């Protein structure tokens, strides 16, 4: 019998001072049996970074033809495609051709550094691609926030994300490896 996803609920209050956006959302995250706590929390952090009332989690690991998170417009076109991990070049090209903007969140220090060295030249040709890297230390601290029921406050200013709940506080800084044009 196949293992089922574990459901997490998050009430998220976002104050994005960089975009002058203030948003309260109730989110449901399904953690796939093969997904780590760190990866699931990075998905949530990616949602927070690009917070929008229409930004949706997809089937993720269960669907090869969908990103982790997307923002669709009124015509069902994809305005934002958010990917996690170290995708193949073909997948990035597909994402960039189907979406107005693509954001890739990489992690796992050793593997991500090697991946970036191998893909940096090709990625630079994809003008609507942003590549963000989160180091292992920050990712480990982020995973401490992951409980089945989360109540999170996030403030974004000058690119930094301050995340807090009842017991944890964390300042997060992504490293920008590539910014979309």
MDTraj code that builds the backbone (N, CA, C; nanometers):
import mdtraj as md
import numpy as np

residues = "UNK UNK UNK UNK UNK UNK UNK UNK UNK UNK UNK UNK UNK UNK UNK UNK UNK UNK UNK UNK UNK UNK UNK UNK UNK UNK UNK UNK UNK UNK UNK UNK UNK UNK UNK UNK UNK UNK UNK UNK UNK UNK UNK UNK UNK UNK UNK UNK UNK UNK UNK UNK UNK UNK UNK UNK UNK UNK UNK UNK UNK UNK UNK UNK UNK UNK UNK UNK UNK UNK UNK UNK UNK UNK UNK UNK UNK UNK UNK UNK UNK UNK UNK UNK UNK UNK UNK UNK UNK UNK UNK UNK UNK UNK UNK UNK UNK UNK UNK UNK UNK UNK UNK UNK UNK UNK UNK UNK UNK UNK UNK UNK UNK UNK UNK UNK UNK UNK UNK UNK UNK UNK UNK UNK UNK UNK UNK UNK UNK UNK UNK UNK UNK UNK UNK UNK UNK UNK UNK UNK UNK UNK UNK UNK UNK UNK UNK UNK UNK UNK UNK UNK UNK UNK UNK UNK UNK UNK UNK UNK UNK UNK UNK UNK UNK UNK UNK UNK UNK UNK UNK UNK UNK UNK UNK UNK UNK UNK UNK UNK UNK".split()
xyz = np.array([
    [0.0844, -0.1176, 0.0000],
    [0.0000, 0.0000, 0.0000],
    [0.0889, 0.1239, 0.0000],
    [0.0551, 0.2189, -0.0831],
    [0.1338, 0.3415, -0.0939],
    [0.1103, 0.4316, 0.0268],
    [0.2162, 0.4991, 0.0678],
    [0.2043, 0.5945, 0.1770],
    [0.1333, 0.7200, 0.1286],
    [0.0580, 0.7808, 0.2169],
    [-0.0155, 0.9014, 0.1819],
    [0.0611, 1.0249, 0.2282],
    [0.0291, 1.1370, 0.1662],
    [0.0906, 1.2632, 0.2043],
    [0.0441, 1.3038, 0.3442],
    [0.1301, 1.3768, 0.4146],
    [0.0960, 1.4326, 0.5444],
    [0.0508, 1.5761, 0.5217],
    [-0.0620, 1.6116, 0.5795],
    [-0.1207, 1.7438, 0.5581],
    [-0.0753, 1.8395, 0.6691],
    [-0.0302, 1.9571, 0.6268],
    [0.0094, 2.0648, 0.7173],
    [-0.0796, 2.1850, 0.6885],
    [-0.1181, 2.2549, 0.7938],
    [-0.1985, 2.3763, 0.7812],
    [-0.1147, 2.4936, 0.8312],
    [-0.1193, 2.6033, 0.7560],
    [-0.0438, 2.7223, 0.7949],
    [-0.1302, 2.8463, 0.7800],
    [-0.1378, 2.9223, 0.8870],
    [-0.1962, 3.0553, 0.8815],
    [-0.0774, 3.1488, 0.8695],
    [-0.0726, 3.2240, 0.7595],
    [0.0453, 3.3058, 0.7304],
    [0.0034, 3.4518, 0.7163],
    [0.0706, 3.5357, 0.7918],
    [0.0515, 3.6803, 0.7829],
    [0.1782, 3.7360, 0.7197],
    [0.1647, 3.7952, 0.5996],
    [0.2795, 3.8487, 0.5256],
    [0.2686, 4.0005, 0.5197],
    [0.3773, 4.0656, 0.5591],
    [0.3917, 4.2106, 0.5433],
    [0.5149, 4.2311, 0.4556],
    [0.4914, 4.2458, 0.3255],
    [0.6010, 4.2635, 0.2301],
    [0.6181, 4.4133, 0.2065],
    [0.7117, 4.4722, 0.2777],
    [0.7340, 4.6161, 0.2689],
    [0.8009, 4.6550, 0.1377],
    [0.8703, 4.5616, 0.0742],
    [0.9337, 4.5886, -0.0552],
    [0.8290, 4.6086, -0.1648],
    [0.7174, 4.5361, -0.1557],
    [0.6122, 4.5444, -0.2583],
    [0.4865, 4.6152, -0.2088],
    [0.4914, 4.6628, -0.0829],
    [0.3755, 4.7263, -0.0214],
    [0.2532, 4.6338, -0.0269],
    [0.2750, 4.5082, 0.0141],
    [0.1721, 4.4047, 0.0108],
    [0.1505, 4.3505, 0.1518],
    [0.0261, 4.3425, 0.1926],
    [-0.0090, 4.2897, 0.3238],
    [-0.1169, 4.1846, 0.3017],
    [-0.0917, 4.0624, 0.3493],
    [-0.1778, 3.9506, 0.3139],
    [-0.1873, 3.8514, 0.4290],
    [-0.3082, 3.8059, 0.4573],
    [-0.3330, 3.6968, 0.5518],
    [-0.3870, 3.5798, 0.4712],
    [-0.3268, 3.4624, 0.4863],
    [-0.3706, 3.3452, 0.4104],
    [-0.3737, 3.2208, 0.4974],
    [-0.4701, 3.1359, 0.4667],
    [-0.4768, 3.0023, 0.5250],
    [-0.4309, 2.9059, 0.4171],
    [-0.3199, 2.8379, 0.4418],
    [-0.2607, 2.7499, 0.3412],
    [-0.2651, 2.6047, 0.3866],
    [-0.2785, 2.5162, 0.2907],
    [-0.2698, 2.3725, 0.3147],
    [-0.1546, 2.3188, 0.2319],
    [-0.0614, 2.2514, 0.2977],
    [0.0532, 2.1918, 0.2298],
    [0.0455, 2.0407, 0.2468],
    [0.0635, 1.9696, 0.1383],
    [0.0697, 1.8238, 0.1437],
    [0.2164, 1.7835, 0.1310],
    [0.2687, 1.7205, 0.2356],
    [0.4081, 1.6758, 0.2330],
    [0.4124, 1.5324, 0.1815],
    [0.4681, 1.5180, 0.0618],
    [0.4823, 1.3875, -0.0029],
    [0.5690, 1.2973, 0.0860],
    [0.5434, 1.1657, 0.0909],
    [0.6232, 1.0762, 0.1757],
    [0.7740, 1.0822, 0.1478],
    [0.8127, 1.1147, 0.0242],
    [0.9559, 1.1211, -0.0066],
    [1.0150, 1.2603, 0.0146],
    [0.9319, 1.3559, 0.0554],
    [0.9783, 1.4937, 0.0729],
    [1.0284, 1.5154, 0.2157],
    [1.1403, 1.5871, 0.2293],
    [1.1932, 1.6176, 0.3618],
    [1.1197, 1.7367, 0.4219],
    [1.1311, 1.7499, 0.5519],
    [1.0744, 1.8641, 0.6228],
    [1.1339, 1.9945, 0.5685],
    [1.2662, 1.9938, 0.5431],
    [1.3339, 2.1129, 0.4930],
    [1.2775, 2.1561, 0.3584],
    [1.2555, 2.0615, 0.2688],
    [1.2051, 2.0949, 0.1364],
    [1.0630, 2.1507, 0.1440],
    [0.9804, 2.0903, 0.2291],
    [0.8443, 2.1398, 0.2432],
    [0.8450, 2.2830, 0.2972],
    [0.9303, 2.3109, 0.3946],
    [0.9360, 2.4446, 0.4513],
    [0.9945, 2.5448, 0.3516],
    [1.0838, 2.4997, 0.2641],
    [1.1347, 2.5882, 0.1588],
    [1.0225, 2.6218, 0.0602],
    [0.9356, 2.5261, 0.0322],
    [0.8183, 2.5534, -0.0528],
    [0.7327, 2.6635, 0.0087],
    [0.7104, 2.6521, 0.1389],
    [0.6308, 2.7527, 0.2092],
    [0.7018, 2.8881, 0.2058],
    [0.8322, 2.8899, 0.2248],
    [0.9080, 3.0150, 0.2216],
    [0.9059, 3.0771, 0.0821],
    [0.9120, 2.9945, -0.0220],
    [0.9019, 3.0452, -0.1591],
    [0.7655, 3.1103, -0.1798],
    [0.6601, 3.0485, -0.1259],
    [0.5270, 3.1081, -0.1351],
    [0.5266, 3.2444, -0.0653],
    [0.5880, 3.2513, 0.0523],
    [0.5923, 3.3770, 0.1275],
    [0.6677, 3.4840, 0.0486],
    [0.7797, 3.4483, -0.0117],
    [0.8606, 3.5458, -0.0861],
    [0.7814, 3.6072, -0.2016],
    [0.6991, 3.5291, -0.2668],
    [0.6207, 3.5767, -0.3810],
    [0.4716, 3.5893, -0.3473],
    [0.4401, 3.6044, -0.2206],
    [0.3009, 3.6024, -0.1728],
    [0.2060, 3.6805, -0.2626],
    [0.0934, 3.6150, -0.2897],
    [-0.0127, 3.6731, -0.3705],
    [-0.1369, 3.5906, -0.3401],
    [-0.2529, 3.6554, -0.3347],
    [-0.3750, 3.5813, -0.3005],
    [-0.4090, 3.4739, -0.4035],
    [-0.3523, 3.4816, -0.5242],
    [-0.3805, 3.3822, -0.6286],
    [-0.2680, 3.2794, -0.6448],
    [-0.1620, 3.2917, -0.5661],
    [-0.0496, 3.1989, -0.5737],
    [-0.0912, 3.0646, -0.5124],
    [-0.0744, 2.9552, -0.5888],
    [-0.1253, 2.8247, -0.5454],
    [-0.0170, 2.7173, -0.5466],
    [-0.0246, 2.6300, -0.4462],
    [0.0569, 2.5085, -0.4478],
    [-0.0057, 2.4133, -0.5499],
    [0.0783, 2.3380, -0.6191],
    [0.0287, 2.2415, -0.7168],
    [0.0467, 2.1008, -0.6605],
    [0.0343, 2.0017, -0.7472],
    [0.0548, 1.8632, -0.7050],
    [0.2025, 1.8327, -0.6821],
    [0.2918, 1.9266, -0.7192],
    [0.4345, 1.9181, -0.6878],
    [0.5025, 1.7926, -0.7355],
    [0.5574, 1.7164, -0.6423],
    [0.6333, 1.5960, -0.6742],
    [0.5506, 1.4921, -0.7489],
    [0.4200, 1.5002, -0.7397],
    [0.3319, 1.4022, -0.8041],
    [0.3054, 1.4341, -0.9510],
    [0.3483, 1.5519, -0.9976],
    [0.3166, 1.5937, -1.1352],
    [0.4413, 1.6466, -1.2051],
    [0.4804, 1.5809, -1.3140],
    [0.5983, 1.6242, -1.3890],
    [0.5723, 1.7488, -1.4718],
    [0.4468, 1.7773, -1.5024],
    [0.4142, 1.8878, -1.5917],
    [0.3742, 2.0160, -1.5184],
    [0.3892, 2.0181, -1.3863],
    [0.3532, 2.1349, -1.3075],
    [0.4706, 2.1761, -1.2199],
    [0.4755, 2.3055, -1.1854],
    [0.5779, 2.3504, -1.0900],
    [0.5351, 2.3155, -0.9476],
    [0.6120, 2.3591, -0.8508],
    [0.5739, 2.3420, -0.7097],
    [0.4616, 2.4397, -0.6737],
    [0.4740, 2.5624, -0.7272],
    [0.3789, 2.6700, -0.6987],
    [0.3604, 2.7473, -0.8283],
    [0.2389, 2.7958, -0.8519],
    [0.2213, 2.8809, -0.9690],
    [0.1181, 2.9889, -0.9436],
    [0.1286, 3.0915, -1.0269],
    [0.0338, 3.2010, -1.0276],
    [-0.0222, 3.2076, -1.1682],
    [-0.1500, 3.1744, -1.1782],
    [-0.2153, 3.1769, -1.3092],
    [-0.2947, 3.3061, -1.3233],
    [-0.3050, 3.3531, -1.4475],
    [-0.3826, 3.4740, -1.4735],
    [-0.5263, 3.4373, -1.5101],
    [-0.6064, 3.5375, -1.5413],
    [-0.7478, 3.5148, -1.5720],
    [-0.7696, 3.4320, -1.6983],
    [-0.6701, 3.4258, -1.7844],
    [-0.6804, 3.3509, -1.9102],
    [-0.6154, 3.2132, -1.9002],
    [-0.5858, 3.1708, -1.7760],
    [-0.5237, 3.0424, -1.7430],
    [-0.3800, 3.0310, -1.7916],
    [-0.3206, 3.1432, -1.8300],
    [-0.1774, 3.1459, -1.8579],
    [-0.1020, 3.1502, -1.7262],
    [0.0240, 3.1149, -1.7290],
    [0.1039, 3.1108, -1.6075],
    [0.1886, 3.2386, -1.6003],
    [0.1639, 3.3198, -1.4982],
    [0.2419, 3.4419, -1.4779],
    [0.3695, 3.4136, -1.3991],
    [0.3640, 3.3172, -1.3057],
    [0.4796, 3.2839, -1.2224],
    [0.4856, 3.1330, -1.2023],
    [0.6024, 3.0763, -1.2293],
    [0.6291, 2.9328, -1.2128],
    [0.7401, 2.9226, -1.1094],
    [0.7142, 2.8585, -0.9956],
    [0.8146, 2.8428, -0.8902],
    [0.8562, 2.6972, -0.8832],
    [0.9857, 2.6765, -0.8940],
    [1.0471, 2.5435, -0.8968],
    [1.1420, 2.5319, -0.7774],
    [1.1601, 2.4102, -0.7251],
    [1.2549, 2.3845, -0.6166],
    [1.3544, 2.2782, -0.6603],
    [1.4743, 2.2861, -0.6066],
    [1.5728, 2.1817, -0.6286],
    [1.6722, 2.2140, -0.7374],
    [1.7109, 2.1107, -0.8096],
    [1.8143, 2.1204, -0.9124],
    [1.7616, 2.0579, -1.0409],
    [1.6745, 2.1281, -1.1100],
    [1.6079, 2.0693, -1.2270],
    [1.7007, 2.0549, -1.3470],
    [1.6588, 1.9693, -1.4383],
    [1.7306, 1.9540, -1.5642],
    [1.7098, 2.0784, -1.6495],
    [1.8026, 2.1030, -1.7381],
    [1.7962, 2.2191, -1.8268],
    [1.6656, 2.2202, -1.9066],
    [1.6242, 2.1038, -1.9537],
    [1.5018, 2.0929, -2.0331],
    [1.3798, 2.1429, -1.9553],
    [1.3729, 2.1094, -1.8278],
    [1.2594, 2.1531, -1.7449],
    [1.2604, 2.3051, -1.7268],
    [1.3777, 2.3628, -1.7077],
    [1.3859, 2.5085, -1.6933],
    [1.3441, 2.5796, -1.8220],
    [1.3882, 2.5267, -1.9355],
    [1.3494, 2.5861, -2.0638],
    [1.1977, 2.5797, -2.0819],
    [1.1396, 2.4657, -2.0465],
    [0.9946, 2.4498, -2.0575],
    [0.9242, 2.5521, -1.9681],
    [0.9699, 2.5657, -1.8449],
    [0.9095, 2.6607, -1.7522],
    [0.9193, 2.8028, -1.8065],
    [1.0351, 2.8393, -1.8582],
    [1.0558, 2.9754, -1.9087],
    [0.9748, 3.0029, -2.0344],
    [0.9457, 2.8992, -2.1107],
    [0.8648, 2.9201, -2.2313],
    [0.7153, 2.9260, -2.1990],
    [0.6744, 2.8653, -2.0876],
    [0.5323, 2.8607, -2.0524],
    [0.4893, 2.9699, -1.9556],
    [0.5848, 3.0383, -1.8937],
    [0.5511, 3.1350, -1.7902],
    [0.6210, 3.2679, -1.8139],
    [0.5561, 3.3749, -1.7693],
    [0.6156, 3.5078, -1.7822],
    [0.7382, 3.5226, -1.6930],
    [0.7355, 3.4580, -1.5753],
    [0.8468, 3.4655, -1.4796],
    [0.8654, 3.3293, -1.4155],
    [0.9925, 3.2927, -1.3946],
    [1.0250, 3.1659, -1.3296],
    [1.1211, 3.1942, -1.2141],
    [1.0905, 3.1358, -1.0988],
    [1.1776, 3.1470, -0.9822],
    [1.2193, 3.0064, -0.9401],
    [1.3491, 2.9846, -0.9328],
    [1.4041, 2.8559, -0.8897],
    [1.4691, 2.8743, -0.7540],
    [1.4319, 2.7896, -0.6589],
    [1.4903, 2.7916, -0.5252],
    [1.5765, 2.6667, -0.5094],
    [1.7067, 2.6886, -0.4948],
    [1.8000, 2.5780, -0.4793],
    [1.8430, 2.5664, -0.3337],
    [1.8865, 2.4487, -0.2962],
    [1.9331, 2.4215, -0.1610],
    [2.0255, 2.3013, -0.1661],
    [2.0814, 2.2617, -0.0519],
    [2.1769, 2.1516, -0.0408],
    [2.3118, 2.1998, -0.0955],
    [2.3904, 2.2595, -0.0075],
    [2.5108, 2.3341, -0.0444],
    [2.5979, 2.2680, -0.1489],
    [2.6455, 2.1494, -0.1214],
    [2.7404, 2.0861, -0.2124],
    [2.6784, 2.0600, -0.3503],
    [2.5629, 1.9987, -0.3531],
    [2.4977, 1.9650, -0.4801],
    [2.4575, 2.0911, -0.5562],
    [2.4076, 2.1919, -0.4853],
    [2.3627, 2.3144, -0.5520],
    [2.4796, 2.3887, -0.6156],
    [2.5917, 2.3942, -0.5474],
    [2.7097, 2.4630, -0.6024],
    [2.7569, 2.3947, -0.7307],
    [2.7621, 2.2636, -0.7282],
    [2.8044, 2.1876, -0.8474],
    [2.7033, 2.2081, -0.9601],
    [2.5744, 2.1987, -0.9270],
    [2.4698, 2.2178, -1.0275],
    [2.4828, 2.3551, -1.0922],
    [2.5038, 2.4594, -1.0108],
    [2.5109, 2.5953, -1.0639],
    [2.6321, 2.6125, -1.1558],
    [2.7445, 2.5539, -1.1192],
    [2.8631, 2.5609, -1.2060],
    [2.8348, 2.4983, -1.3420],
    [2.7606, 2.3905, -1.3440],
    [2.7294, 2.3204, -1.4683],
    [2.6212, 2.3909, -1.5507],
    [2.5306, 2.4653, -1.4879],
    [2.4140, 2.5207, -1.5569],
    [2.4119, 2.6729, -1.5676],
    [2.5081, 2.7403, -1.5098],
    [2.5060, 2.8859, -1.5046],
    [2.5028, 2.9496, -1.6432],
    [2.5841, 2.9015, -1.7346],
    [2.5875, 2.9610, -1.8690],
    [2.4545, 2.9459, -1.9414],
    [2.3959, 2.8281, -1.9353],
    [2.2665, 2.8057, -2.0014],
    [2.1555, 2.8856, -1.9321],
    [2.1603, 2.8914, -1.7991],
    [2.0576, 2.9644, -1.7243],
    [2.0619, 3.1131, -1.7563],
    [2.1786, 3.1668, -1.7811],
    [2.1905, 3.3101, -1.8100],
    [2.1196, 3.3483, -1.9401],
    [2.0950, 3.2522, -2.0269],
    [2.0236, 3.2775, -2.1519],
    [1.8726, 3.2836, -2.1312],
    [1.8256, 3.2383, -2.0168],
    [1.6828, 3.2394, -1.9842],
    [1.6533, 3.3690, -1.9084],
    [1.6097, 3.4697, -1.9791],
    [1.5983, 3.6054, -1.9245],
    [1.4868, 3.6212, -1.8210],
    [1.3891, 3.5327, -1.8200],
    [1.2803, 3.5441, -1.7225],
    [1.2997, 3.4501, -1.6020],
    [1.4241, 3.4048, -1.5811],
    [1.4566, 3.3116, -1.4723],
    [1.5336, 3.3822, -1.3609],
    [1.4845, 3.3659, -1.2380],
    [1.5580, 3.4073, -1.1179],
    [1.5990, 3.2798, -1.0444],
    [1.7211, 3.2775, -0.9934],
    [1.7702, 3.1611, -0.9191],
    [1.8098, 3.2082, -0.7795],
    [1.7453, 3.1486, -0.6791],
    [1.7695, 3.1813, -0.5389],
    [1.8298, 3.0601, -0.4699],
    [1.9263, 3.0853, -0.3821],
    [1.9926, 2.9767, -0.3087],
    [1.9764, 3.0018, -0.1592],
    [1.9408, 2.8963, -0.0846],
    [1.9326, 2.9034, 0.0610],
    [2.0311, 2.8030, 0.1190],
    [2.1233, 2.8521, 0.2022],
    [2.2278, 2.7646, 0.2568],
    [2.1720, 2.6672, 0.3606],
    [2.2497, 2.5645, 0.3886],
    [2.2059, 2.4555, 0.4765],
    [2.1731, 2.5024, 0.6178],
    [2.2502, 2.5975, 0.6699],
    [2.2278, 2.6446, 0.8073],
    [2.0919, 2.7130, 0.8205],
    [2.0604, 2.8030, 0.7268],
    [1.9307, 2.8711, 0.7323],
    [1.8163, 2.7730, 0.7082],
    [1.8372, 2.6780, 0.6175],
    [1.7332, 2.5795, 0.5881],
    [1.7035, 2.4925, 0.7106],
    [1.8071, 2.4551, 0.7839],
    [1.7870, 2.3744, 0.9052],
    [1.7068, 2.4530, 1.0095],
    [1.7378, 2.5806, 1.0251],
    [1.6632, 2.6642, 1.1203],
    [1.5192, 2.6840, 1.0739],
    [1.5004, 2.6968, 0.9437],
    [1.3654, 2.7116, 0.8882],
    [1.2804, 2.5887, 0.9181],
    [1.3401, 2.4710, 0.9126],
    [1.2624, 2.3482, 0.9340],
    [1.2085, 2.3380, 1.0769],
    [1.2691, 2.4131, 1.1705],
    [1.2180, 2.4141, 1.3087],
    [1.0767, 2.4719, 1.3177],
    [1.0361, 2.5494, 1.2183],
    [0.9026, 2.6079, 1.2174],
    [0.7964, 2.5068, 1.1736],
    [0.8382, 2.3956, 1.1157],
    [0.7453, 2.3012, 1.0535],
    [0.6718, 2.2137, 1.1523],
    [0.5486, 2.2513, 1.1814],
    [0.4602, 2.1682, 1.2623],
    [0.3317, 2.1475, 1.1832],
    [0.2518, 2.0529, 1.2223],
    [0.1294, 2.0212, 1.1475],
    [0.0336, 2.1397, 1.1410],
    [0.0364, 2.2244, 1.2435],
    [-0.0440, 2.3466, 1.2443],
    [0.0507, 2.4614, 1.2741],
    [0.0642, 2.5540, 1.1772],
    [0.1584, 2.6656, 1.1918],
    [0.0831, 2.7975, 1.1896],
    [0.1304, 2.8909, 1.2696],
    [0.0801, 3.0275, 1.2707],
    [0.2034, 3.1159, 1.2544],
    [0.2261, 3.1671, 1.1328],
    [0.3514, 3.2354, 1.1000],
    [0.3282, 3.3820, 1.0657],
    [0.4240, 3.4641, 1.1064],
    [0.4279, 3.6036, 1.0676],
    [0.5567, 3.6229, 0.9873],
    [0.5439, 3.6854, 0.8705],
    [0.6599, 3.7099, 0.7851],
    [0.6639, 3.8569, 0.7464],
    [0.7774, 3.9179, 0.7687],
    [0.7993, 4.0556, 0.7254],
    [0.9143, 4.0531, 0.6262],
    [0.8926, 4.1157, 0.5115],
    [0.9945, 4.1193, 0.4064],
    [1.0346, 4.2645, 0.3850],
    [1.1651, 4.2905, 0.3968],
    [1.2155, 4.4253, 0.3729],
    [1.3588, 4.4156, 0.3234],
    [1.3877, 4.4899, 0.2172],
    [1.5206, 4.4913, 0.1553],
    [1.5684, 4.3498, 0.1214],
    [1.4752, 4.2650, 0.0807],
    [1.5085, 4.1299, 0.0394],
    [1.5205, 4.0301, 0.1532],
    [1.5294, 4.0762, 0.2766],
    [1.5389, 3.9865, 0.3922],
    [1.3986, 3.9473, 0.4376],
    [1.3855, 3.8251, 0.4867],
    [1.2583, 3.7766, 0.5388],
    [1.2759, 3.7489, 0.6876],
    [1.1937, 3.8149, 0.7693],
    [1.1917, 3.7870, 0.9123],
    [1.0699, 3.6999, 0.9360],
    [1.0949, 3.5795, 0.9840],
    [0.9881, 3.4818, 1.0056],
    [0.9785, 3.4524, 1.1544],
    [0.8555, 3.4473, 1.2057],
    [0.8383, 3.4156, 1.3472],
    [0.7093, 3.3379, 1.3695],
    [0.7099, 3.2640, 1.4795],
    [0.5894, 3.1978, 1.5290],
    [0.5898, 3.2152, 1.6805],
    [0.5193, 3.1321, 1.7537],
    [0.5116, 3.1490, 1.8990],
    [0.6438, 3.1259, 1.9708],
    [0.7329, 3.0461, 1.9106],
    [0.8569, 3.0114, 1.9802],
    [0.9847, 3.0411, 1.9013],
    [0.9760, 3.0630, 1.7724],
    [1.0947, 3.0805, 1.6896],
    [1.0956, 3.2166, 1.6211],
    [1.2161, 3.2688, 1.5998],
    [1.2382, 3.3893, 1.5204],
    [1.3581, 3.3617, 1.4312],
    [1.3482, 3.4024, 1.3049],
    [1.4572, 3.3753, 1.2120],
    [1.4634, 3.4844, 1.1066],
    [1.5838, 3.5323, 1.0794],
    [1.6071, 3.6249, 0.9689],
    [1.6701, 3.5445, 0.8554],
    [1.6072, 3.5495, 0.7386],
    [1.6496, 3.4672, 0.6251],
    [1.6973, 3.5563, 0.5112],
    [1.8114, 3.5212, 0.4562],
    [1.8665, 3.5921, 0.3409],
    [1.8959, 3.4899, 0.2314],
    [1.8230, 3.4993, 0.1198],
    [1.8550, 3.4174, 0.0039],
    [1.9763, 3.4775, -0.0658],
    [2.0554, 3.3939, -0.1277],
    [2.1618, 3.4403, -0.2166],
    [2.1049, 3.4385, -0.3562],
    [2.1123, 3.5511, -0.4245],
    [2.0603, 3.5602, -0.5604],
    [2.1701, 3.5199, -0.6578],
    [2.1505, 3.4074, -0.7258],
    [2.2474, 3.3633, -0.8251],
    [2.2154, 3.4221, -0.9632],
    [2.0888, 3.4538, -0.9841],
    [2.0483, 3.5153, -1.1103],
    [1.9149, 3.5855, -1.0898],
    [1.9057, 3.7081, -1.1411],
    [1.7828, 3.7845, -1.1312],
    [1.7234, 3.7992, -1.2707],
    [1.5921, 3.7763, -1.2825],
    [1.5281, 3.7882, -1.4141],
    [1.5364, 3.9329, -1.4619],
    [1.5379, 3.9471, -1.5931],
    [1.5529, 4.0812, -1.6519],
    [1.4239, 4.1591, -1.6471],
])
top = md.Topology()
chain = top.add_chain()
for i, resn in enumerate(residues, 1):
    res = top.add_residue(resn, chain, resSeq=i)
    for name in ("N", "CA", "C"):
        top.add_atom(name, md.element.get_by_symbol(name[0]), res)
traj = md.Trajectory(xyz[None], top)
